[in-house]
Amino acid sequence: MFETDQSEDSHGSSERILFSGPPQSPEPSQSLDLLRLTNLPEPEKDSAHEESFSPSADPSMPAYQLDRQVTLQVGERRLTTTEDTLTRSSHYFARMLSGRWPCEAQEDGSYFVDADGTVFEHVLRYLRHNVFPVHYDREKGHDFGLYAAMLEQARFFGVDSLEKWLRNKNYFEAVRTEYHTRPVDNVYSINDVVRSDVELEYHPSWTPKRVYVCPRRITVHRDNPDACGRACKNAQGDADDEYVKEQELKIIVIEKRTIFIQEICFEGGENS
């Protein structure tokens, strides 16, 4: 900043300009001192604004609470979830965590459940997301062994909606297969590109066929009587058209399309 310095010398008064560098931002305490020195009023605090953002401004608003974390030791597997996830759709866990059952946590705070932990992971996945399970492989089909094990646990843990889905075998409705067939006359014309949900099967078959023979034995006239002209007719004379039987290769293409209807897997969906 620039400052002026007035001084007197032997020739009279003079004024010098001094450069003291860029202006410095005053410290907060200095700002308050400047306000007091200049008798300027301090800025008023907006108590109404502060109160509107205060967590306790509205006593009717409940304080946000995190859902209690629960650790389960299911067989050999250790799983962590929340109390709300377990008790929302399971009668078993609703009673266990309510304190009505004589069920105490282990020394490490976890609860032991004597069940197959691998199967329970699928039950817990349903409790978390409310999405019905579909275990299907295009080569092997449905995993009926896993469905049976899940049904047993759904009954044991009191998960009624999951038990109903598995008992009624609604997973059959979620995965459907469409078949279409088409013949291919020219084997060399096959050049199929399909999506990953489509599988093609090719079935060859030999069928007998009557093939026209040109009276002059011209190869390009074979199986095409319209190609024969006057010379061929003269060579034929009064004889009947000649035909021979040959085996013809044909291909039957079977298109298998797998359709997954995911809407059925959600709560409230078809047949759920």
C-alpha positions as CSV (number, residue, x, y, z in Angstrom):
1,M,0.0,0.0,0.0
2,F,1.0,3.6,-0.4
3,E,1.5,6.0,2.5
4,T,2.4,9.7,2.7
5,D,5.0,11.2,5.0
6,Q,5.0,14.9,5.6
7,S,8.2,16.4,7.0
8,E,9.9,19.8,7.1
9,D,13.5,20.5,5.9
10,S,15.5,23.6,5.3
11,H,13.5,24.3,2.2
12,G,10.1,24.0,3.8
13,S,7.6,21.3,4.0
14,S,7.7,18.3,1.7
15,E,5.6,15.2,1.1
16,R,7.1,11.7,0.4
17,I,5.3,8.6,-0.9
18,L,6.3,5.4,0.8
19,F,5.5,1.9,-0.5
20,S,4.9,-0.6,2.3
21,G,3.9,-3.7,0.1
22,P,0.5,-5.3,-0.5
23,P,-2.3,-4.8,2.0
24,Q,-2.5,-7.4,4.7
25,S,-5.8,-8.9,5.8
26,P,-6.5,-7.8,9.4
27,E,-6.8,-10.5,12.1
28,P,-10.3,-11.2,13.4
29,S,-9.4,-9.4,16.7
30,Q,-8.1,-6.4,14.8
31,S,-11.3,-6.2,12.8
32,L,-13.3,-6.0,16.0
33,D,-11.0,-3.3,17.3
34,L,-11.4,-1.3,14.1
35,L,-15.2,-1.6,14.4
36,R,-15.1,-0.3,18.0
37,L,-12.7,2.5,17.1
38,T,-14.9,3.7,14.2
39,N,-18.1,3.3,16.4
40,L,-19.6,1.0,13.7
41,P,-22.2,-1.4,15.0
42,E,-21.2,-5.1,15.1
43,P,-23.2,-7.4,12.8
44,E,-26.1,-8.8,14.6
45,K,-26.5,-12.6,14.9
46,D,-29.4,-14.2,13.1
47,S,-30.8,-16.2,16.0
48,A,-33.8,-17.3,14.0
49,H,-31.6,-18.6,11.2
50,E,-29.3,-20.5,13.6
51,E,-32.3,-21.9,15.5
52,S,-33.8,-23.2,12.3
53,F,-30.7,-25.4,11.6
54,S,-30.3,-26.5,15.2
55,P,-30.9,-30.2,15.7
56,S,-33.0,-29.4,18.8
57,A,-35.0,-26.6,17.2
58,D,-38.0,-28.8,16.6
59,P,-38.7,-31.1,19.6
60,S,-41.2,-33.1,17.5
61,M,-38.4,-34.3,15.2
62,P,-37.0,-37.6,16.6
63,A,-33.2,-37.9,16.7
64,Y,-31.8,-40.1,13.9
65,Q,-30.6,-43.5,15.2
66,L,-28.5,-46.0,13.4
67,D,-30.0,-49.6,13.2
68,R,-28.3,-51.9,15.6
69,Q,-25.7,-54.2,14.1
70,V,-26.1,-57.9,14.7
71,T,-23.4,-60.6,14.2
72,L,-24.6,-64.2,13.6
73,Q,-22.5,-67.3,13.9
74,V,-24.5,-69.6,11.6
75,G,-22.8,-73.0,11.6
76,E,-19.2,-72.3,10.5
77,R,-20.1,-69.0,8.9
78,R,-19.9,-65.6,10.5
79,L,-22.4,-63.0,9.1
80,T,-23.0,-59.4,10.0
81,T,-26.3,-57.6,9.4
82,T,-28.8,-55.3,11.2
83,E,-31.6,-56.0,13.6
84,D,-34.1,-54.5,11.3
85,T,-33.1,-56.8,8.4
86,L,-33.5,-59.9,10.6
87,T,-36.7,-59.0,12.3
88,R,-38.6,-57.4,9.4
89,S,-39.8,-60.7,7.8
90,S,-38.6,-63.4,10.2
91,H,-40.7,-64.6,13.1
92,Y,-37.7,-66.5,14.5
93,F,-35.3,-63.5,14.7
94,A,-38.1,-61.1,15.8
95,R,-38.6,-63.3,18.9
96,M,-34.9,-64.0,19.5
97,L,-33.9,-60.3,19.5
98,S,-36.9,-59.2,21.4
99,G,-35.7,-60.6,24.7
100,R,-38.6,-63.0,25.1
101,W,-36.4,-66.0,24.4
102,P,-33.6,-67.1,26.8
103,C,-31.1,-66.4,24.0
104,E,-27.9,-64.7,25.1
105,A,-25.0,-63.5,22.9
106,Q,-21.7,-65.2,23.0
107,E,-18.6,-63.7,24.6
108,D,-17.7,-61.9,21.4
109,G,-21.2,-60.5,21.1
110,S,-22.4,-62.7,18.3
111,Y,-25.5,-65.0,18.3
112,F,-25.0,-68.7,17.5
113,V,-27.5,-70.3,15.1
114,D,-27.2,-74.0,14.4
115,A,-27.9,-74.1,10.7
116,D,-26.1,-74.4,7.4
117,G,-24.4,-71.1,6.9
118,T,-24.0,-71.5,3.1
119,V,-27.7,-71.9,2.7
120,F,-28.5,-69.2,5.2
121,E,-26.6,-66.7,3.1
122,H,-29.3,-67.0,0.4
123,V,-32.0,-66.6,3.1
124,L,-30.3,-63.5,4.4
125,R,-30.0,-62.1,0.9
126,Y,-33.7,-62.3,0.6
127,L,-34.2,-60.7,4.0
128,R,-32.0,-57.8,3.0
129,H,-33.5,-57.0,-0.5
130,N,-36.9,-58.7,-0.6
131,V,-36.0,-60.3,-4.0
132,F,-37.1,-63.9,-4.5
133,P,-34.3,-66.3,-5.4
134,V,-33.8,-67.9,-8.8
135,H,-30.9,-70.3,-9.1
136,Y,-30.9,-71.3,-12.8
137,D,-28.2,-72.4,-15.2
138,R,-28.9,-72.8,-18.9
139,E,-26.9,-76.0,-19.0
140,K,-28.0,-77.6,-15.7
141,G,-31.4,-76.0,-15.2
142,H,-32.7,-75.1,-11.7
143,D,-30.8,-76.0,-8.6
144,F,-33.6,-78.1,-6.9
145,G,-31.3,-79.2,-4.1
146,L,-30.7,-75.6,-3.0
147,Y,-34.4,-74.8,-3.3
148,A,-35.2,-77.6,-1.0
149,A,-32.6,-76.5,1.6
150,M,-33.8,-72.9,1.4
151,L,-37.4,-74.1,1.9
152,E,-36.4,-75.9,5.1
153,Q,-34.7,-72.9,6.5
154,A,-37.5,-70.5,5.4
155,R,-39.9,-72.7,7.5
156,F,-37.5,-72.9,10.4
157,F,-36.8,-69.1,10.5
158,G,-40.4,-68.2,9.9
159,V,-40.0,-66.3,6.6
160,D,-43.5,-66.8,5.3
161,S,-43.2,-65.1,2.0
162,L,-40.0,-66.9,1.0
163,E,-41.5,-70.2,2.1
164,K,-44.6,-69.6,-0.1
165,W,-42.4,-68.7,-3.1
166,L,-40.4,-71.9,-2.8
167,R,-43.3,-74.2,-1.8
168,N,-45.3,-73.1,-4.9
169,K,-42.2,-73.3,-7.1
170,N,-42.8,-69.9,-8.5
171,Y,-39.2,-69.8,-9.8
172,F,-40.5,-71.8,-12.8
173,E,-42.5,-68.7,-13.8
174,A,-39.4,-66.4,-13.6
175,V,-37.5,-68.4,-16.2
176,R,-39.2,-69.4,-19.4
177,T,-38.0,-71.0,-22.6
178,E,-39.3,-70.4,-26.2
179,Y,-38.6,-72.8,-29.1
180,H,-38.7,-72.0,-32.8
181,T,-37.8,-74.2,-35.7
182,R,-36.9,-73.4,-39.3
183,P,-35.6,-75.5,-42.2
184,V,-32.4,-74.7,-44.1
185,D,-32.2,-76.0,-47.7
186,N,-28.7,-74.8,-48.4
187,V,-26.3,-76.0,-45.8
188,Y,-23.6,-73.6,-47.0
189,S,-25.9,-70.6,-46.4
190,I,-25.8,-71.0,-42.6
191,N,-24.2,-68.0,-41.0
192,D,-26.0,-67.4,-37.7
193,V,-25.1,-64.8,-35.1
194,V,-27.3,-64.8,-32.0
195,R,-27.6,-63.1,-28.6
196,S,-26.3,-64.7,-25.5
197,D,-29.8,-65.7,-24.4
198,V,-30.4,-67.7,-27.6
199,E,-29.0,-71.2,-28.2
200,L,-29.2,-72.9,-31.7
201,E,-29.3,-76.6,-32.4
202,Y,-28.7,-78.0,-35.9
203,H,-30.4,-81.3,-36.8
204,P,-29.4,-82.7,-40.3
205,S,-31.7,-85.1,-42.1
206,W,-31.7,-86.9,-45.5
207,T,-34.8,-86.9,-47.5
208,P,-35.5,-88.5,-50.9
209,K,-36.1,-86.2,-53.9
210,R,-37.1,-86.7,-57.6
211,V,-34.5,-85.0,-59.8
212,Y,-35.2,-84.2,-63.4
213,V,-32.6,-85.5,-65.9
214,C,-32.0,-83.7,-69.2
215,P,-32.4,-85.9,-72.3
216,R,-29.1,-84.7,-73.6
217,R,-27.5,-85.1,-70.1
218,I,-26.5,-81.5,-69.8
219,T,-25.4,-80.9,-66.2
220,V,-26.8,-77.3,-65.9
221,H,-30.2,-78.6,-67.0
222,R,-30.3,-81.1,-64.2
223,D,-33.3,-80.7,-62.0
224,N,-34.4,-77.8,-64.1
225,P,-36.7,-78.9,-67.0
226,D,-37.4,-75.3,-68.0
227,A,-33.7,-75.0,-69.1
228,C,-34.2,-77.6,-71.8
229,G,-34.9,-76.1,-75.2
230,R,-35.9,-77.4,-78.6
231,A,-32.8,-79.5,-79.0
232,C,-33.4,-81.3,-75.7
233,K,-37.1,-81.9,-76.7
234,N,-36.0,-83.4,-80.1
235,A,-33.6,-85.6,-78.3
236,Q,-36.3,-86.8,-75.9
237,G,-38.7,-87.6,-78.7
238,D,-41.9,-89.2,-77.5
239,A,-40.4,-90.6,-74.3
240,D,-41.6,-89.4,-70.9
241,D,-39.6,-87.1,-68.8
242,E,-36.9,-88.9,-66.9
243,Y,-36.4,-88.6,-63.2
244,V,-34.1,-90.2,-60.7
245,K,-34.3,-90.4,-56.9
246,E,-31.5,-88.8,-54.8
247,Q,-31.0,-88.2,-51.2
248,E,-31.0,-84.5,-50.3
249,L,-29.4,-83.1,-47.1
250,K,-31.6,-80.6,-45.1
251,I,-31.0,-78.9,-41.8
252,I,-33.6,-78.2,-39.2
253,V,-32.6,-75.3,-36.9
254,I,-34.1,-75.2,-33.5
255,E,-33.8,-71.8,-31.8
256,K,-34.0,-72.0,-28.0
257,R,-34.5,-68.6,-26.3
258,T,-34.2,-68.2,-22.5
259,I,-36.4,-65.5,-21.0
260,F,-36.0,-64.2,-17.5
261,I,-39.0,-62.2,-16.1
262,Q,-37.4,-60.4,-13.2
263,E,-40.6,-58.6,-12.2
264,I,-41.9,-61.9,-10.8
265,C,-39.0,-61.9,-8.3
266,F,-40.1,-58.7,-6.5
267,E,-42.5,-58.5,-3.7
268,G,-46.0,-58.0,-5.1
269,G,-45.0,-59.4,-8.5
270,E,-46.9,-62.1,-10.4
271,N,-47.6,-65.2,-8.2
272,S,-45.5,-63.8,-5.4
